[in-house]
Amino acid sequence: MAFDFEAHNVRVIQENDGAPWFNAKDVCAALELSNPHQAIKSHVDADDLQKMEVIDAMGRKQPTNHVNESGLYSLILTSRKPAAQCFKRWITSEVLPSLRKTGAYAHPAAPAVAAPAATALLADSLQSRVAALLAIGETMARTRGISPGAAMSAALDAIQSGTGIDVTPFRRALPSPTDPVHATSGLLPAPNSCDDPFALVDPSQIAAALAIGTAEVNARLEEIGLQSRHGRGEWELTEEGAEWGNVAPYVKGELRPHSLLWRQEVIELMLEEAA
């Protein structure tokens, strides 16, 4: 069977147990991933991938890569294109409900026995919870100073704790925590992270580099307009500061408030402003 997403045709094969396998080439085209082979190799686990026969334009059977639902989400997380968000919503709101409408992924024409109504309702409820948590993550990603990687990491934490779904395979698709554009949650730089020119640094590391106290670092960052205190007395990024730093979200089990992490270039900026 096939589903139409905008100008793309996404083919789906269902096995005897009703589990859907999505044509990987079609998925990558819809997600605007220009190198399907590399995307699959880098982000899809072997267990989530298999060759399945499709009929080409000349009527020949050709073995083609297909991904299961887990592999599909890994590819969605890989794409940074705006189309990825639309594609994800299309998958969760149209394709999967259509595949599940008789229960247990059963195809309407298949002889499989439909799942009990309670099971079907449970599947729909679980899907709705996951979709809601992903929507919250998208909203977080639009919040000043919270990177897309940090927002998705928090959403995955919520999905795993709230549904029991193992999100480990999806975490592999997240950007590196040392990437200043996509810093992920809960990972503060190591004390020697200044050796890495792309690592983010916290106020204590800036203080060590400038041989001043942490309180003075925060005061200077406020003075040059990169951060300010909000109602609870915690520091938050200003509009200009969002260009220089990210928010490291709260880590489960720790009592510290949200921390601000900064690009190392902010040290040079502070020196220039002090001159």
Contacts in CASP RR format, 6 or more apart in sequence:
PFRMAT RR
TARGET T0000
AUTHOR 0000-0000-0000
METHOD contacts of the structure
MODEL  1
MAFDFEAHNVRVIQENDGAPWFNAKDVCAALELSNPHQAIKSHVDADDLQ
KMEVIDAMGRKQPTNHVNESGLYSLILTSRKPAAQCFKRWITSEVLPSLR
KTGAYAHPAAPAVAAPAATALLADSLQSRVAALLAIGETMARTRGISPGA
AMSAALDAIQSGTGIDVTPFRRALPSPTDPVHATSGLLPAPNSCDDPFAL
VDPSQIAAALAIGTAEVNARLEEIGLQSRHGRGEWELTEEGAEWGNVAPY
VKGELRPHSLLWRQEVIELMLEEAA
1 11 0 8 1.000
1 12 0 8 1.000
1 13 0 8 1.000
1 14 0 8 1.000
1 107 0 8 1.000
2 9 0 8 1.000
2 10 0 8 1.000
2 11 0 8 1.000
2 12 0 8 1.000
3 9 0 8 1.000
3 10 0 8 1.000
3 12 0 8 1.000
3 94 0 8 1.000
3 95 0 8 1.000
3 98 0 8 1.000
4 10 0 8 1.000
5 30 0 8 1.000
5 87 0 8 1.000
5 90 0 8 1.000
6 30 0 8 1.000
6 83 0 8 1.000
6 86 0 8 1.000
8 26 0 8 1.000
8 29 0 8 1.000
8 30 0 8 1.000
9 26 0 8 1.000
10 22 0 8 1.000
10 23 0 8 1.000
10 26 0 8 1.000
10 27 0 8 1.000
10 30 0 8 1.000
10 95 0 8 1.000
11 22 0 8 1.000
11 23 0 8 1.000
11 26 0 8 1.000
11 54 0 8 1.000
12 20 0 8 1.000
12 21 0 8 1.000
12 22 0 8 1.000
12 23 0 8 1.000
12 95 0 8 1.000
12 99 0 8 1.000
13 20 0 8 1.000
13 21 0 8 1.000
13 23 0 8 1.000
13 52 0 8 1.000
13 54 0 8 1.000
13 66 0 8 1.000
14 20 0 8 1.000
14 21 0 8 1.000
14 99 0 8 1.000
14 105 0 8 1.000
14 107 0 8 1.000
14 110 0 8 1.000
15 21 0 8 1.000
17 105 0 8 1.000
17 112 0 8 1.000
18 104 0 8 1.000
18 105 0 8 1.000
18 106 0 8 1.000
18 107 0 8 1.000
18 110 0 8 1.000
18 112 0 8 1.000
19 68 0 8 1.000
19 69 0 8 1.000
19 105 0 8 1.000
20 68 0 8 1.000
20 69 0 8 1.000
20 99 0 8 1.000
20 105 0 8 1.000
21 50 0 8 1.000
21 52 0 8 1.000
21 66 0 8 1.000
21 67 0 8 1.000
21 68 0 8 1.000
22 66 0 8 1.000
22 67 0 8 1.000
22 68 0 8 1.000
22 69 0 8 1.000
22 72 0 8 1.000
23 54 0 8 1.000
23 64 0 8 1.000
23 65 0 8 1.000
23 66 0 8 1.000
24 36 0 8 1.000
24 40 0 8 1.000
24 44 0 8 1.000
24 49 0 8 1.000
24 64 0 8 1.000
24 65 0 8 1.000
24 66 0 8 1.000
24 67 0 8 1.000
24 75 0 8 1.000
25 36 0 8 1.000
25 64 0 8 1.000
25 65 0 8 1.000
27 67 0 8 1.000
27 72 0 8 1.000
27 75 0 8 1.000
28 35 0 8 1.000
28 36 0 8 1.000
28 39 0 8 1.000
28 40 0 8 1.000
28 75 0 8 1.000
29 36 0 8 1.000
30 83 0 8 1.000
30 87 0 8 1.000
31 75 0 8 1.000
31 76 0 8 1.000
31 78 0 8 1.000
31 79 0 8 1.000
31 81 0 8 1.000
31 83 0 8 1.000
31 84 0 8 1.000
31 87 0 8 1.000
32 79 0 8 1.000
32 81 0 8 1.000
32 83 0 8 1.000
32 84 0 8 1.000
33 39 0 8 1.000
33 75 0 8 1.000
33 78 0 8 1.000
33 79 0 8 1.000
36 65 0 8 1.000
39 75 0 8 1.000
39 78 0 8 1.000
40 49 0 8 1.000
40 65 0 8 1.000
40 67 0 8 1.000
40 75 0 8 1.000
42 78 0 8 1.000
43 74 0 8 1.000
43 75 0 8 1.000
43 77 0 8 1.000
43 78 0 8 1.000
43 172 0 8 1.000
43 173 0 8 1.000
44 67 0 8 1.000
44 71 0 8 1.000
44 74 0 8 1.000
44 75 0 8 1.000
45 70 0 8 1.000
45 71 0 8 1.000
45 74 0 8 1.000
45 169 0 8 1.000
47 70 0 8 1.000
48 67 0 8 1.000
48 68 0 8 1.000
48 70 0 8 1.000
48 71 0 8 1.000
48 74 0 8 1.000
48 169 0 8 1.000
49 65 0 8 1.000
49 66 0 8 1.000
49 67 0 8 1.000
49 68 0 8 1.000
49 71 0 8 1.000
50 65 0 8 1.000
50 66 0 8 1.000
51 63 0 8 1.000
51 64 0 8 1.000
51 65 0 8 1.000
51 66 0 8 1.000
52 63 0 8 1.000
52 64 0 8 1.000
52 66 0 8 1.000
53 61 0 8 1.000
53 62 0 8 1.000
53 63 0 8 1.000
53 64 0 8 1.000
54 61 0 8 1.000
54 62 0 8 1.000
54 64 0 8 1.000
55 61 0 8 1.000
55 62 0 8 1.000
56 62 0 8 1.000
67 74 0 8 1.000
67 75 0 8 1.000
69 96 0 8 1.000
70 169 0 8 1.000
70 170 0 8 1.000
71 169 0 8 1.000
72 91 0 8 1.000
73 88 0 8 1.000
73 170 0 8 1.000
74 169 0 8 1.000
74 170 0 8 1.000
74 172 0 8 1.000
74 173 0 8 1.000
76 84 0 8 1.000
76 87 0 8 1.000
76 88 0 8 1.000
76 91 0 8 1.000
77 152 0 8 1.000
77 170 0 8 1.000
77 173 0 8 1.000
77 174 0 8 1.000
78 173 0 8 1.000
79 87 0 8 1.000
80 148 0 8 1.000
85 138 0 8 1.000
88 134 0 8 1.000
89 131 0 8 1.000
92 127 0 8 1.000
92 130 0 8 1.000
92 131 0 8 1.000
92 134 0 8 1.000
93 131 0 8 1.000
96 127 0 8 1.000
97 124 0 8 1.000
97 127 0 8 1.000
99 105 0 8 1.000
99 107 0 8 1.000
100 120 0 8 1.000
100 123 0 8 1.000
100 124 0 8 1.000
100 127 0 8 1.000
101 108 0 8 1.000
102 108 0 8 1.000
102 112 0 8 1.000
102 114 0 8 1.000
102 115 0 8 1.000
103 114 0 8 1.000
103 115 0 8 1.000
103 119 0 8 1.000
103 120 0 8 1.000
103 123 0 8 1.000
104 112 0 8 1.000
104 114 0 8 1.000
104 115 0 8 1.000
104 119 0 8 1.000
104 120 0 8 1.000
106 112 0 8 1.000
106 113 0 8 1.000
106 114 0 8 1.000
106 115 0 8 1.000
114 120 0 8 1.000
115 123 0 8 1.000
126 163 0 8 1.000
129 162 0 8 1.000
129 163 0 8 1.000
130 159 0 8 1.000
130 163 0 8 1.000
130 165 0 8 1.000
133 155 0 8 1.000
133 158 0 8 1.000
133 159 0 8 1.000
133 162 0 8 1.000
134 155 0 8 1.000
134 159 0 8 1.000
136 155 0 8 1.000
136 158 0 8 1.000
137 151 0 8 1.000
137 152 0 8 1.000
137 154 0 8 1.000
137 155 0 8 1.000
138 151 0 8 1.000
140 146 0 8 1.000
140 150 0 8 1.000
140 151 0 8 1.000
140 154 0 8 1.000
140 155 0 8 1.000
141 147 0 8 1.000
141 148 0 8 1.000
141 149 0 8 1.000
141 151 0 8 1.000
141 152 0 8 1.000
143 151 0 8 1.000
144 237 0 8 1.000
144 239 0 8 1.000
144 242 0 8 1.000
145 237 0 8 1.000
145 241 0 8 1.000
145 242 0 8 1.000
145 245 0 8 1.000
145 246 0 8 1.000
145 247 0 8 1.000
146 246 0 8 1.000
146 247 0 8 1.000
146 249 0 8 1.000
147 181 0 8 1.000
147 182 0 8 1.000
147 183 0 8 1.000
147 184 0 8 1.000
147 246 0 8 1.000
147 247 0 8 1.000
148 175 0 8 1.000
148 182 0 8 1.000
149 174 0 8 1.000
149 175 0 8 1.000
149 182 0 8 1.000
149 183 0 8 1.000
149 184 0 8 1.000
149 185 0 8 1.000
150 182 0 8 1.000
150 183 0 8 1.000
150 184 0 8 1.000
150 185 0 8 1.000
150 246 0 8 1.000
150 247 0 8 1.000
150 248 0 8 1.000
150 249 0 8 1.000
152 174 0 8 1.000
153 171 0 8 1.000
153 174 0 8 1.000
153 184 0 8 1.000
153 185 0 8 1.000
153 186 0 8 1.000
153 249 0 8 1.000
154 185 0 8 1.000
154 249 0 8 1.000
156 167 0 8 1.000
156 170 0 8 1.000
156 171 0 8 1.000
157 167 0 8 1.000
157 185 0 8 1.000
157 252 0 8 1.000
159 165 0 8 1.000
159 167 0 8 1.000
160 166 0 8 1.000
160 167 0 8 1.000
174 182 0 8 1.000
174 184 0 8 1.000
175 181 0 8 1.000
175 182 0 8 1.000
175 184 0 8 1.000
176 182 0 8 1.000
176 184 0 8 1.000
177 183 0 8 1.000
177 184 0 8 1.000
177 187 0 8 1.000
178 189 0 8 1.000
178 193 0 8 1.000
178 196 0 8 1.000
178 198 0 8 1.000
178 199 0 8 1.000
178 200 0 8 1.000
179 198 0 8 1.000
180 198 0 8 1.000
180 199 0 8 1.000
180 200 0 8 1.000
180 245 0 8 1.000
180 246 0 8 1.000
180 263 0 8 1.000
183 200 0 8 1.000
183 246 0 8 1.000
183 248 0 8 1.000
183 261 0 8 1.000
185 248 0 8 1.000
185 249 0 8 1.000
185 251 0 8 1.000
186 248 0 8 1.000
186 249 0 8 1.000
186 251 0 8 1.000
187 248 0 8 1.000
188 202 0 8 1.000
188 248 0 8 1.000
188 259 0 8 1.000
188 261 0 8 1.000
189 199 0 8 1.000
189 200 0 8 1.000
189 201 0 8 1.000
189 202 0 8 1.000
189 205 0 8 1.000
189 261 0 8 1.000
191 205 0 8 1.000
193 199 0 8 1.000
193 200 0 8 1.000
193 201 0 8 1.000
193 205 0 8 1.000
194 201 0 8 1.000
194 205 0 8 1.000
194 209 0 8 1.000
194 264 0 8 1.000
197 264 0 8 1.000
199 264 0 8 1.000
200 245 0 8 1.000
200 246 0 8 1.000
200 261 0 8 1.000
200 262 0 8 1.000
200 263 0 8 1.000
200 264 0 8 1.000
201 209 0 8 1.000
201 261 0 8 1.000
201 262 0 8 1.000
201 263 0 8 1.000
201 264 0 8 1.000
201 266 0 8 1.000
201 267 0 8 1.000
202 259 0 8 1.000
202 260 0 8 1.000
202 261 0 8 1.000
202 262 0 8 1.000
203 214 0 8 1.000
203 217 0 8 1.000
203 218 0 8 1.000
203 221 0 8 1.000
203 260 0 8 1.000
203 262 0 8 1.000
204 214 0 8 1.000
206 217 0 8 1.000
206 262 0 8 1.000
206 266 0 8 1.000
206 267 0 8 1.000
206 270 0 8 1.000
207 213 0 8 1.000
207 214 0 8 1.000
207 216 0 8 1.000
207 217 0 8 1.000
209 267 0 8 1.000
210 217 0 8 1.000
210 267 0 8 1.000
210 270 0 8 1.000
210 271 0 8 1.000
217 270 0 8 1.000
218 227 0 8 1.000
218 235 0 8 1.000
220 270 0 8 1.000
220 273 0 8 1.000
220 274 0 8 1.000
221 227 0 8 1.000
221 235 0 8 1.000
221 262 0 8 1.000
221 266 0 8 1.000
221 270 0 8 1.000
222 228 0 8 1.000
222 229 0 8 1.000
222 235 0 8 1.000
223 273 0 8 1.000
224 269 0 8 1.000
224 270 0 8 1.000
224 273 0 8 1.000
225 238 0 8 1.000
225 240 0 8 1.000
225 241 0 8 1.000
226 237 0 8 1.000
226 238 0 8 1.000
226 240 0 8 1.000
226 241 0 8 1.000
226 244 0 8 1.000
226 245 0 8 1.000
226 266 0 8 1.000
227 235 0 8 1.000
227 236 0 8 1.000
227 237 0 8 1.000
227 238 0 8 1.000
227 241 0 8 1.000
227 260 0 8 1.000
228 235 0 8 1.000
228 236 0 8 1.000
228 238 0 8 1.000
229 235 0 8 1.000
229 236 0 8 1.000
230 236 0 8 1.000
232 257 0 8 1.000
234 257 0 8 1.000
234 258 0 8 1.000
235 260 0 8 1.000
236 247 0 8 1.000
236 260 0 8 1.000
237 245 0 8 1.000
237 247 0 8 1.000
237 260 0 8 1.000
244 262 0 8 1.000
244 263 0 8 1.000
244 265 0 8 1.000
244 266 0 8 1.000
244 269 0 8 1.000
245 260 0 8 1.000
245 261 0 8 1.000
245 262 0 8 1.000
245 263 0 8 1.000
245 266 0 8 1.000
246 260 0 8 1.000
246 261 0 8 1.000
247 258 0 8 1.000
247 259 0 8 1.000
247 260 0 8 1.000
247 261 0 8 1.000
248 258 0 8 1.000
248 259 0 8 1.000
248 260 0 8 1.000
248 261 0 8 1.000
249 258 0 8 1.000
250 256 0 8 1.000
250 257 0 8 1.000
250 258 0 8 1.000
END
